[in-house]
Amino acid sequence: MVALGGVVAGLGLISGWPYWRHHPIAATITLCCCLTLVTSGLLLRTDQRTRACGAMLIGAGVAWSLNWLSSWNAGPLPLIGQFARAFTFLVLGTGILLYIDSRLRDWPDRLWCAAAVVVLIGGQVALAGTSQPDWLGYRANVTWPGIIADAARFHRVLVVVIGGYLVLAVSYDAVLWRRIRRLSRRQRAHTLPALVAVGACAAAELGPTLTDLNTSLRVYTIQGAVIITVPMTLLWAGLRLRWAELLVGARLAHLTDPPSAERVRAALATVLDDPGLRLHFWLPDRGGYVDSQGQPVANRQDPGDRWYVPVVGATDPQTVVEVSGALRNQPRLVENAVAAATVALEHAQLQVELKARLGQVQVTHARIIEADVVARSRIERNLHDGAQQRLVALAMTLGAIEAASHDPAVRQSIARCRRDVSAALQELRELARGIHPAELTQGGLRPALETAAERLGLRIALDVPDHRFPAAAESTVYVAICDGLADAVRRSGARAARISIAHRSGTLTAEVRIDADAGRPATTPGPAGTATDRVQALGGDITITHDGAETTMKVVLPCAWPSPKTAA
């Protein structure tokens, strides 16, 4: 590798010796340029993805060394130098395109390369055929075609060639931008400096027809200094990518400790520089894929802008990592990252399955509670419409019999039966209210809470919307508040409470502020375990805080937007 670079540098030293003897700095710059181009090309050829680009850089290094044959200003050497310089920019520009993508896939890329051959090589042919060597600063006796040399024709060709260079440079930027959009963010950041250098080279190439040889050679030196940045930048970008591939395992191990689905996704997105990265976990129970949040994802074919990478493991179907399609140009980096994250992904798969099953359990609990609310309401309605009505009718019948009877003993027995029936009716009403209060079914939370507070002997201030909420949510909040109030009355002798209920962003929040009796020690009340279980089964939570004589109980419950229907 170094030997070939030395041979090319030596060729450059021989090619430009007449000029190097008096300009050692220019010689150093040119030799470094040739050596860098060839060495970088050889290094890039070691990777399958950049092999074509490496070959182009080697060709550019050889051609740039031959460019300096013009300094001899004798025989055919100036003509060879002119074409070598044009060939340098041709292969260098093509090499950059091949670095971005290892093949010229689309017609704009191929069209630009064809146009570059016409403008760069064809332009030199036209200039050499319509000029004399001294018009370009060479000796008049050098070997030069000059087949149709004519000053006016030469200047017209010169204008056309320079215009071709401008069009070529602008179109090259368009082709580069089109190809850059396919790159990943990491590749784009690494490649842009090299593209800036290529743009500078293209700008410097606009001075190929200076009529003074020494001035032209100084321009060549400046161009060589700019060209050095191209292979160095490409090589630096390649080394950074290789370094990232080597360190990806260590970075993932650090970023995924402890492993979780979202943590693994974020770690892979960081090391691959792809914010849109997603993980697809297979759930056998559902027969489909879910993402790191447990949300279902559709089974899709590989589109061009996305790449689905299966994770090799024991599961079948496999976990899939969805990345940007631009990362297809970095398969080794993606493969190393996925391989390093395999164990973490297996842990994440188990966590997602557990989370999904827990979600199914919560959904089942919610359905059971909803069914329980419906069943309680039906039982309460049956008791009210059935047993209570019969007892009321029986009490009325007994009253009529008592009024019609003249026997004191019979009247006394009937009165005793009426008292027993009334007591049974009251107990039945209390039972029905405990199962599901009729006020809650008919009017909602406000009348039901007013009745409950009156029964407990509490003064309450209510801030409750007139909206009706789903039956399960209303019943759960009602039970939790009633249990908390009853516990406060029993433990702290509470006599007053403020209740506020609000619905925001899909969450039903009930806040109960209870004032304890000043003559009794305040304790923190709380709802019964059954009420707490019902709240948690619906995905909610209960928190209780104690501040002096005031205790606050807060019930937070997920709840769909309430119906505008108000109590009848």
TISE-90246 format. One record per residue (C-alpha): residue in three letters; residue number from 1; x, y, z. Coordinates in steps of 0.05 Angstrom, whole numbers, plus 5000, padded with zeros to 4 digits. Layout:
<atoms>
ATOM	Ala	NUM	X	Y	Z
...
</atoms>
This chain:
<atoms>
ATOM	Met	1	5000	5000	5000
ATOM	Val	2	5053	5050	5021
ATOM	Ala	3	5099	5025	4965
ATOM	Leu	4	5047	5040	4912
ATOM	Gly	5	5035	5108	4942
ATOM	Gly	6	5110	5120	4941
ATOM	Val	7	5114	5100	4867
ATOM	Val	8	5059	5148	4848
ATOM	Ala	9	5091	5203	4890
ATOM	Gly	10	5157	5189	4855
ATOM	Leu	11	5122	5193	4788
ATOM	Gly	12	5095	5261	4809
ATOM	Leu	13	5164	5283	4831
ATOM	Ile	14	5193	5265	4762
ATOM	Ser	15	5134	5296	4725
ATOM	Gly	16	5141	5364	4759
ATOM	Trp	17	5217	5366	4770
ATOM	Pro	18	5229	5429	4729
ATOM	Tyr	19	5181	5467	4773
ATOM	Trp	20	5197	5431	4839
ATOM	Arg	21	5270	5453	4838
ATOM	His	22	5249	5524	4851
ATOM	His	23	5183	5512	4889
ATOM	Pro	24	5193	5460	4944
ATOM	Ile	25	5128	5479	4980
ATOM	Ala	26	5088	5465	4917
ATOM	Ala	27	5126	5399	4909
ATOM	Thr	28	5109	5379	4980
ATOM	Ile	29	5035	5395	4970
ATOM	Thr	30	5032	5356	4904
ATOM	Leu	31	5069	5296	4930
ATOM	Cys	32	5024	5293	4992
ATOM	Cys	33	4963	5299	4946
ATOM	Cys	34	4986	5240	4903
ATOM	Leu	35	5006	5198	4963
ATOM	Thr	36	4940	5213	5000
ATOM	Leu	37	4897	5197	4939
ATOM	Val	38	4930	5130	4926
ATOM	Thr	39	4936	5109	4999
ATOM	Ser	40	4864	5128	5014
ATOM	Gly	41	4841	5092	4951
ATOM	Leu	42	4877	5028	4972
ATOM	Leu	43	4846	5031	5042
ATOM	Leu	44	4776	5043	5014
ATOM	Arg	45	4785	4984	4967
ATOM	Thr	46	4789	4938	5028
ATOM	Asp	47	4714	4947	5039
ATOM	Gln	48	4664	4919	4990
ATOM	Arg	49	4620	4980	4996
ATOM	Thr	50	4675	5030	4977
ATOM	Arg	51	4717	4987	4930
ATOM	Ala	52	4696	5025	4867
ATOM	Cys	53	4708	5092	4900
ATOM	Gly	54	4778	5069	4921
ATOM	Ala	55	4795	5050	4850
ATOM	Met	56	4774	5119	4826
ATOM	Leu	57	4817	5153	4879
ATOM	Ile	58	4878	5112	4857
ATOM	Gly	59	4865	5133	4785
ATOM	Ala	60	4859	5206	4807
ATOM	Gly	61	4926	5201	4844
ATOM	Val	62	4962	5173	4783
ATOM	Ala	63	4929	5224	4736
ATOM	Trp	64	4946	5282	4782
ATOM	Ser	65	5019	5262	4783
ATOM	Leu	66	5020	5260	4706
ATOM	Asn	67	4986	5329	4705
ATOM	Trp	68	5053	5360	4724
ATOM	Leu	69	5086	5336	4660
ATOM	Ser	70	5065	5403	4633
ATOM	Ser	71	5121	5435	4673
ATOM	Trp	72	5173	5404	4624
ATOM	Asn	73	5144	5446	4569
ATOM	Ala	74	5174	5401	4515
ATOM	Gly	75	5150	5348	4466
ATOM	Pro	76	5080	5317	4479
ATOM	Leu	77	5086	5325	4555
ATOM	Pro	78	5044	5389	4561
ATOM	Leu	79	4988	5356	4520
ATOM	Ile	80	4991	5294	4565
ATOM	Gly	81	4988	5340	4626
ATOM	Gln	82	4926	5376	4600
ATOM	Phe	83	4887	5311	4591
ATOM	Ala	84	4913	5281	4656
ATOM	Arg	85	4885	5340	4695
ATOM	Ala	86	4817	5333	4662
ATOM	Phe	87	4818	5259	4676
ATOM	Thr	88	4834	5273	4749
ATOM	Phe	89	4771	5313	4759
ATOM	Leu	90	4730	5264	4720
ATOM	Val	91	4749	5203	4762
ATOM	Leu	92	4748	5243	4827
ATOM	Gly	93	4677	5267	4815
ATOM	Thr	94	4655	5197	4796
ATOM	Gly	95	4690	5168	4857
ATOM	Ile	96	4650	5213	4903
ATOM	Leu	97	4585	5189	4872
ATOM	Leu	98	4608	5117	4881
ATOM	Tyr	99	4626	5131	4954
ATOM	Ile	100	4555	5154	4968
ATOM	Asp	101	4528	5092	4934
ATOM	Ser	102	4572	5036	4906
ATOM	Arg	103	4536	5037	4839
ATOM	Leu	104	4509	5089	4790
ATOM	Arg	105	4438	5065	4797
ATOM	Asp	106	4396	5121	4765
ATOM	Trp	107	4397	5157	4699
ATOM	Pro	108	4416	5225	4729
ATOM	Asp	109	4481	5195	4755
ATOM	Arg	110	4498	5162	4689
ATOM	Leu	111	4478	5224	4650
ATOM	Trp	112	4525	5267	4691
ATOM	Cys	113	4583	5219	4682
ATOM	Ala	114	4571	5219	4606
ATOM	Ala	115	4567	5295	4606
ATOM	Ala	116	4631	5299	4647
ATOM	Val	117	4668	5257	4594
ATOM	Val	118	4642	5303	4539
ATOM	Val	119	4659	5368	4575
ATOM	Leu	120	4724	5349	4609
ATOM	Ile	121	4756	5304	4557
ATOM	Gly	122	4719	5329	4496
ATOM	Gly	123	4732	5401	4517
ATOM	Gln	124	4807	5388	4520
ATOM	Val	125	4804	5357	4451
ATOM	Ala	126	4768	5418	4424
ATOM	Leu	127	4817	5467	4457
ATOM	Ala	128	4878	5429	4433
ATOM	Gly	129	4851	5424	4363
ATOM	Thr	130	4834	5498	4355
ATOM	Ser	131	4895	5529	4389
ATOM	Gln	132	4970	5537	4384
ATOM	Pro	133	5012	5517	4445
ATOM	Asp	134	5037	5587	4457
ATOM	Trp	135	4965	5611	4466
ATOM	Leu	136	4963	5568	4529
ATOM	Gly	137	5032	5589	4554
ATOM	Tyr	138	5073	5532	4525
ATOM	Arg	139	5132	5536	4478
ATOM	Ala	140	5114	5541	4405
ATOM	Asn	141	5155	5480	4387
ATOM	Val	142	5120	5430	4433
ATOM	Thr	143	5080	5373	4402
ATOM	Trp	144	5010	5400	4394
ATOM	Pro	145	4953	5380	4347
ATOM	Gly	146	4927	5450	4327
ATOM	Ile	147	4891	5418	4268
ATOM	Ile	148	4843	5476	4258
ATOM	Ala	149	4879	5530	4298
ATOM	Asp	150	4844	5596	4294
ATOM	Ala	151	4844	5652	4346
ATOM	Ala	152	4771	5670	4338
ATOM	Arg	153	4749	5598	4336
ATOM	Phe	154	4793	5582	4398
ATOM	His	155	4760	5638	4439
ATOM	Arg	156	4691	5614	4420
ATOM	Val	157	4709	5542	4441
ATOM	Leu	158	4740	5570	4505
ATOM	Val	159	4675	5605	4523
ATOM	Val	160	4635	5542	4509
ATOM	Val	161	4682	5498	4550
ATOM	Ile	162	4681	5546	4610
ATOM	Gly	163	4604	5547	4605
ATOM	Gly	164	4605	5471	4604
ATOM	Tyr	165	4647	5471	4667
ATOM	Leu	166	4596	5516	4702
ATOM	Val	167	4537	5473	4680
ATOM	Leu	168	4575	5410	4700
ATOM	Ala	169	4590	5439	4770
ATOM	Val	170	4517	5460	4782
ATOM	Ser	171	4489	5395	4756
ATOM	Tyr	172	4539	5357	4799
ATOM	Asp	173	4511	5392	4861
ATOM	Ala	174	4441	5371	4841
ATOM	Val	175	4461	5299	4830
ATOM	Leu	176	4498	5298	4897
ATOM	Trp	177	4439	5327	4934
ATOM	Arg	178	4394	5275	4903
ATOM	Arg	179	4439	5219	4926
ATOM	Ile	180	4453	5250	4995
ATOM	Arg	181	4379	5247	5012
ATOM	Arg	182	4384	5171	5012
ATOM	Leu	183	4439	5171	5063
ATOM	Ser	184	4430	5161	5137
ATOM	Arg	185	4441	5221	5182
ATOM	Arg	186	4508	5193	5204
ATOM	Gln	187	4533	5182	5132
ATOM	Arg	188	4508	5251	5112
ATOM	Ala	189	4547	5284	5168
ATOM	His	190	4610	5246	5149
ATOM	Thr	191	4604	5258	5074
ATOM	Leu	192	4586	5332	5071
ATOM	Pro	193	4657	5357	5085
ATOM	Ala	194	4683	5317	5027
ATOM	Leu	195	4629	5345	4982
ATOM	Val	196	4648	5415	5001
ATOM	Ala	197	4720	5399	4982
ATOM	Val	198	4696	5371	4915
ATOM	Gly	199	4657	5436	4904
ATOM	Ala	200	4720	5475	4917
ATOM	Cys	201	4758	5431	4867
ATOM	Ala	202	4704	5443	4815
ATOM	Ala	203	4710	5518	4826
ATOM	Ala	204	4785	5515	4820
ATOM	Glu	205	4779	5476	4755
ATOM	Leu	206	4747	5537	4721
ATOM	Gly	207	4817	5564	4708
ATOM	Pro	208	4845	5512	4660
ATOM	Thr	209	4864	5557	4602
ATOM	Leu	210	4911	5608	4632
ATOM	Thr	211	4959	5634	4581
ATOM	Asp	212	5019	5635	4628
ATOM	Leu	213	5051	5569	4647
ATOM	Asn	214	5077	5592	4715
ATOM	Thr	215	5009	5619	4734
ATOM	Ser	216	4977	5554	4712
ATOM	Leu	217	5025	5514	4755
ATOM	Arg	218	5009	5557	4815
ATOM	Val	219	4936	5544	4803
ATOM	Tyr	220	4952	5469	4799
ATOM	Thr	221	4985	5475	4867
ATOM	Ile	222	4923	5507	4897
ATOM	Gln	223	4879	5453	4866
ATOM	Gly	224	4924	5399	4895
ATOM	Ala	225	4918	5430	4964
ATOM	Val	226	4843	5428	4958
ATOM	Ile	227	4842	5358	4929
ATOM	Ile	228	4880	5331	4990
ATOM	Thr	229	4819	5345	5033
ATOM	Val	230	4775	5298	4991
ATOM	Pro	231	4810	5231	5005
ATOM	Met	232	4827	5252	5076
ATOM	Thr	233	4755	5268	5091
ATOM	Leu	234	4730	5204	5058
ATOM	Leu	235	4781	5163	5096
ATOM	Trp	236	4764	5198	5161
ATOM	Ala	237	4690	5184	5149
ATOM	Gly	238	4705	5111	5134
ATOM	Leu	239	4747	5104	5197
ATOM	Arg	240	4693	5136	5239
ATOM	Leu	241	4642	5087	5211
ATOM	Arg	242	4688	5029	5225
ATOM	Trp	243	4701	5055	5295
ATOM	Ala	244	4626	5061	5306
ATOM	Glu	245	4617	4990	5283
ATOM	Leu	246	4669	4966	5333
ATOM	Leu	247	4642	5006	5391
ATOM	Val	248	4568	4993	5378
ATOM	Gly	249	4567	4933	5425
ATOM	Ala	250	4598	4970	5483
ATOM	Arg	251	4553	5030	5473
ATOM	Leu	252	4490	4987	5471
ATOM	Ala	253	4511	4949	5533
ATOM	His	254	4517	5015	5570
ATOM	Leu	255	4453	5046	5542
ATOM	Thr	256	4409	4985	5553
ATOM	Asp	257	4426	4973	5626
ATOM	Pro	258	4376	4955	5654
ATOM	Pro	259	4341	4930	5591
ATOM	Ser	260	4270	4949	5573
ATOM	Ala	261	4233	4954	5508
ATOM	Glu	262	4235	5030	5504
ATOM	Arg	263	4306	5034	5530
ATOM	Val	264	4331	4984	5478
ATOM	Arg	265	4294	5023	5423
ATOM	Ala	266	4324	5089	5446
ATOM	Ala	267	4394	5057	5450
ATOM	Leu	268	4390	5029	5379
ATOM	Ala	269	4362	5095	5354
ATOM	Thr	270	4422	5130	5385
ATOM	Val	271	4477	5085	5359
ATOM	Leu	272	4447	5082	5290
ATOM	Asp	273	4428	5156	5290
ATOM	Asp	274	4357	5139	5268
ATOM	Pro	275	4304	5175	5310
ATOM	Gly	276	4249	5139	5272
ATOM	Leu	277	4273	5069	5292
ATOM	Arg	278	4219	5022	5317
ATOM	Leu	279	4217	4953	5347
ATOM	His	280	4165	4901	5328
ATOM	Phe	281	4154	4846	5379
ATOM	Trp	282	4115	4784	5362
ATOM	Leu	283	4059	4766	5411
ATOM	Pro	284	4034	4695	5401
ATOM	Asp	285	3971	4707	5441
ATOM	Arg	286	3950	4763	5394
ATOM	Gly	287	3979	4732	5331
ATOM	Gly	288	4011	4798	5311
ATOM	Tyr	289	4066	4849	5325
ATOM	Val	290	4067	4906	5375
ATOM	Asp	291	4117	4963	5384
ATOM	Ser	292	4158	4980	5446
ATOM	Gln	293	4097	5015	5476
ATOM	Gly	294	4054	4952	5466
ATOM	Gln	295	4013	4983	5410
ATOM	Pro	296	3994	4938	5351
ATOM	Val	297	4032	4949	5286
ATOM	Ala	298	4010	4928	5217
ATOM	Asn	299	4046	4873	5180
ATOM	Arg	300	4078	4910	5122
ATOM	Gln	301	4124	4892	5065
ATOM	Asp	302	4192	4925	5060
ATOM	Pro	303	4182	4994	5029
ATOM	Gly	304	4241	5029	4997
ATOM	Asp	305	4247	5082	5053
ATOM	Arg	306	4246	5031	5110
ATOM	Trp	307	4286	4969	5125
ATOM	Tyr	308	4260	4912	5168
ATOM	Val	309	4318	4874	5200
ATOM	Pro	310	4299	4808	5234
ATOM	Val	311	4333	4791	5300
ATOM	Val	312	4361	4721	5299
ATOM	Gly	313	4337	4686	5362
ATOM	Ala	314	4295	4629	5389
ATOM	Thr	315	4228	4663	5374
ATOM	Asp	316	4191	4649	5310
ATOM	Pro	317	4166	4694	5281
ATOM	Gln	318	4224	4738	5300
ATOM	Thr	319	4230	4806	5332
ATOM	Val	320	4241	4858	5278
ATOM	Val	321	4280	4923	5280
ATOM	Glu	322	4252	4976	5233
ATOM	Val	323	4305	5026	5210
ATOM	Ser	324	4313	5078	5156
ATOM	Gly	325	4324	5051	5086
ATOM	Ala	326	4386	5096	5082
ATOM	Leu	327	4421	5048	5130
ATOM	Arg	328	4423	4995	5076
ATOM	Asn	329	4489	5029	5057
ATOM	Gln	330	4515	5010	5126
ATOM	Pro	331	4495	4937	5134
ATOM	Arg	332	4554	4919	5178
ATOM	Leu	333	4537	4974	5228
ATOM	Val	334	4464	4952	5231
ATOM	Glu	335	4482	4878	5236
ATOM	Asn	336	4532	4892	5293
ATOM	Ala	337	4482	4935	5330
ATOM	Val	338	4426	4884	5324
ATOM	Ala	339	4472	4827	5343
ATOM	Ala	340	4497	4865	5404
ATOM	Ala	341	4426	4881	5425
ATOM	Thr	342	4400	4809	5417
ATOM	Val	343	4401	4791	5491
ATOM	Ala	344	4370	4858	5510
ATOM	Leu	345	4317	4849	5457
ATOM	Glu	346	4300	4780	5485
ATOM	His	347	4290	4812	5554
ATOM	Ala	348	4248	4867	5522
ATOM	Gln	349	4207	4814	5486
ATOM	Leu	350	4190	4781	5552
ATOM	Gln	351	4173	4848	5584
ATOM	Val	352	4127	4867	5526
ATOM	Glu	353	4092	4799	5531
ATOM	Leu	354	4084	4808	5606
ATOM	Lys	355	4058	4879	5596
ATOM	Ala	356	4010	4856	5543
ATOM	Arg	357	3983	4800	5588
ATOM	Leu	358	3977	4849	5646
ATOM	Gly	359	3939	4895	5600
ATOM	Gln	360	3893	4838	5582
ATOM	Val	361	3882	4824	5656
ATOM	Gln	362	3865	4897	5668
ATOM	Val	363	3817	4897	5610
ATOM	Thr	364	3785	4834	5638
ATOM	His	365	3779	4866	5707
ATOM	Ala	366	3748	4927	5677
ATOM	Arg	367	3697	4884	5640
ATOM	Ile	368	3681	4846	5704
ATOM	Ile	369	3670	4912	5741
ATOM	Glu	370	3625	4938	5685
ATOM	Ala	371	3586	4872	5687
ATOM	Asp	372	3582	4878	5763
ATOM	Val	373	3555	4949	5758
ATOM	Val	374	3502	4926	5708
ATOM	Ala	375	3484	4866	5751
ATOM	Arg	376	3478	4909	5814
ATOM	Ser	377	3435	4959	5777
ATOM	Arg	378	3390	4903	5752
ATOM	Ile	379	3385	4872	5822
ATOM	Glu	380	3368	4940	5852
ATOM	Arg	381	3315	4951	5800
ATOM	Asn	382	3286	4881	5810
ATOM	Leu	383	3283	4892	5886
ATOM	His	384	3250	4959	5876
ATOM	Asp	385	3200	4937	5825
ATOM	Gly	386	3189	4868	5855
ATOM	Ala	387	3199	4853	5929
ATOM	Gln	388	3192	4925	5954
ATOM	Gln	389	3127	4934	5916
ATOM	Arg	390	3099	4869	5944
ATOM	Leu	391	3118	4889	6015
ATOM	Val	392	3085	4957	6005
ATOM	Ala	393	3023	4923	5978
ATOM	Leu	394	3024	4874	6037
ATOM	Ala	395	3030	4932	6087
ATOM	Met	396	2970	4967	6054
ATOM	Thr	397	2929	4902	6056
ATOM	Leu	398	2946	4893	6130
ATOM	Gly	399	2925	4964	6143
ATOM	Ala	400	2858	4952	6110
ATOM	Ile	401	2847	4888	6150
ATOM	Glu	402	2866	4924	6214
ATOM	Ala	403	2815	4979	6199
ATOM	Ala	404	2760	4929	6184
ATOM	Ser	405	2772	4885	6245
ATOM	His	406	2734	4898	6311
ATOM	Asp	407	2772	4846	6352
ATOM	Pro	408	2825	4881	6395
ATOM	Ala	409	2869	4819	6396
ATOM	Val	410	2867	4813	6320
ATOM	Arg	411	2880	4887	6311
ATOM	Gln	412	2940	4882	6357
ATOM	Ser	413	2969	4822	6319
ATOM	Ile	414	2958	4858	6252
ATOM	Ala	415	2992	4921	6278
ATOM	Arg	416	3051	4879	6300
ATOM	Cys	417	3054	4847	6230
ATOM	Arg	418	3052	4916	6198
ATOM	Arg	419	3111	4939	6240
ATOM	Asp	420	3150	4877	6219
ATOM	Val	421	3132	4888	6146
ATOM	Ser	422	3154	4961	6151
ATOM	Ala	423	3220	4941	6183
ATOM	Ala	424	3231	4889	6129
ATOM	Leu	425	3215	4941	6076
ATOM	Gln	426	3265	4989	6106
ATOM	Glu	427	3319	4936	6110
ATOM	Leu	428	3304	4917	6038
ATOM	Arg	429	3311	4990	6016
ATOM	Glu	430	3377	4995	6053
ATOM	Leu	431	3401	4931	6019
ATOM	Ala	432	3380	4956	5951
ATOM	Arg	433	3415	5023	5964
ATOM	Gly	434	3478	4986	5985
ATOM	Ile	435	3477	4943	5922
ATOM	His	436	3468	5002	5876
ATOM	Pro	437	3434	5067	5896
ATOM	Ala	438	3375	5086	5852
ATOM	Glu	439	3397	5159	5855
ATOM	Leu	440	3462	5141	5819
ATOM	Thr	441	3426	5105	5763
ATOM	Gln	442	3373	5158	5754
ATOM	Gly	443	3409	5224	5768
ATOM	Gly	444	3484	5212	5768
ATOM	Leu	445	3538	5229	5819
ATOM	Arg	446	3509	5294	5846
ATOM	Pro	447	3443	5268	5875
ATOM	Ala	448	3474	5202	5896
ATOM	Leu	449	3529	5238	5936
ATOM	Glu	450	3479	5286	5967
ATOM	Thr	451	3437	5227	5991
ATOM	Ala	452	3498	5191	6017
ATOM	Ala	453	3523	5252	6056
ATOM	Glu	454	3453	5263	6086
ATOM	Arg	455	3452	5191	6109
ATOM	Leu	456	3521	5200	6142
ATOM	Gly	457	3501	5267	6174
ATOM	Leu	458	3554	5306	6135
ATOM	Arg	459	3550	5377	6109
ATOM	Ile	460	3580	5376	6039
ATOM	Ala	461	3597	5426	5985
ATOM	Leu	462	3593	5395	5916
ATOM	Asp	463	3628	5417	5852
ATOM	Val	464	3604	5362	5806
ATOM	Pro	465	3589	5369	5731
ATOM	Asp	466	3521	5351	5704
ATOM	His	467	3552	5306	5652
ATOM	Arg	468	3539	5232	5657
ATOM	Phe	469	3600	5187	5657
ATOM	Pro	470	3604	5113	5639
ATOM	Ala	471	3568	5071	5690
ATOM	Ala	472	3630	5034	5713
ATOM	Ala	473	3668	5100	5725
ATOM	Glu	474	3609	5132	5762
ATOM	Ser	475	3598	5071	5806
ATOM	Thr	476	3672	5063	5823
ATOM	Val	477	3681	5137	5841
ATOM	Tyr	478	3616	5136	5882
ATOM	Val	479	3637	5075	5921
ATOM	Ala	480	3707	5102	5935
ATOM	Ile	481	3680	5170	5959
ATOM	Cys	482	3626	5139	6002
ATOM	Asp	483	3675	5090	6034
ATOM	Gly	484	3724	5147	6048
ATOM	Leu	485	3669	5191	6078
ATOM	Ala	486	3642	5135	6121
ATOM	Asp	487	3712	5119	6147
ATOM	Ala	488	3724	5192	6163
ATOM	Val	489	3659	5197	6202
ATOM	Arg	490	3676	5134	6241
ATOM	Arg	491	3749	5151	6257
ATOM	Ser	492	3752	5226	6262
ATOM	Gly	493	3680	5247	6273
ATOM	Ala	494	3680	5287	6209
ATOM	Arg	495	3622	5335	6200
ATOM	Ala	496	3637	5371	6135
ATOM	Ala	497	3668	5355	6068
ATOM	Arg	498	3681	5388	6000
ATOM	Ile	499	3676	5344	5939
ATOM	Ser	500	3699	5365	5869
ATOM	Ile	501	3697	5322	5807
ATOM	Ala	502	3728	5342	5740
ATOM	His	503	3742	5310	5674
ATOM	Arg	504	3804	5331	5634
ATOM	Ser	505	3843	5297	5578
ATOM	Gly	506	3809	5230	5586
ATOM	Thr	507	3818	5227	5662
ATOM	Leu	508	3763	5232	5715
ATOM	Thr	509	3790	5263	5779
ATOM	Ala	510	3751	5265	5844
ATOM	Glu	511	3780	5305	5903
ATOM	Val	512	3749	5299	5972
ATOM	Arg	513	3770	5348	6028
ATOM	Ile	514	3747	5326	6096
ATOM	Asp	515	3748	5368	6160
ATOM	Ala	516	3755	5328	6224
ATOM	Asp	517	3718	5344	6288
ATOM	Ala	518	3761	5393	6328
ATOM	Gly	519	3750	5354	6391
ATOM	Arg	520	3775	5287	6364
ATOM	Pro	521	3844	5267	6339
ATOM	Ala	522	3849	5269	6263
ATOM	Thr	523	3867	5204	6228
ATOM	Thr	524	3877	5190	6155
ATOM	Pro	525	3813	5158	6128
ATOM	Gly	526	3812	5113	6068
ATOM	Pro	527	3763	5073	6026
ATOM	Ala	528	3755	4999	6037
ATOM	Gly	529	3799	4949	6001
ATOM	Thr	530	3743	4931	5953
ATOM	Ala	531	3736	5003	5930
ATOM	Thr	532	3811	5009	5921
ATOM	Asp	533	3813	4945	5881
ATOM	Arg	534	3758	4970	5836
ATOM	Val	535	3795	5035	5823
ATOM	Gln	536	3860	4999	5807
ATOM	Ala	537	3825	4948	5764
ATOM	Leu	538	3802	5005	5719
ATOM	Gly	539	3873	5031	5715
ATOM	Gly	540	3863	5086	5766
ATOM	Asp	541	3895	5105	5833
ATOM	Ile	542	3876	5132	5901
ATOM	Thr	543	3921	5178	5942
ATOM	Ile	544	3907	5204	6012
ATOM	Thr	545	3944	5263	6044
ATOM	His	546	3936	5289	6116
ATOM	Asp	547	3949	5361	6135
ATOM	Gly	548	3929	5380	6205
ATOM	Ala	549	3854	5376	6213
ATOM	Glu	550	3842	5368	6138
ATOM	Thr	551	3848	5304	6099
ATOM	Thr	552	3848	5301	6024
ATOM	Met	553	3830	5238	5984
ATOM	Lys	554	3842	5240	5909
ATOM	Val	555	3814	5188	5861
ATOM	Val	556	3843	5189	5790
ATOM	Leu	557	3809	5144	5739
ATOM	Pro	558	3818	5137	5663
ATOM	Cys	559	3751	5155	5632
ATOM	Ala	560	3726	5168	5562
ATOM	Trp	561	3696	5236	5546
ATOM	Pro	562	3629	5241	5583
ATOM	Ser	563	3564	5241	5547
ATOM	Pro	564	3529	5309	5545
ATOM	Lys	565	3467	5273	5570
ATOM	Thr	566	3446	5300	5638
ATOM	Ala	567	3404	5270	5692
ATOM	Ala	568	3332	5262	5674
</atoms>
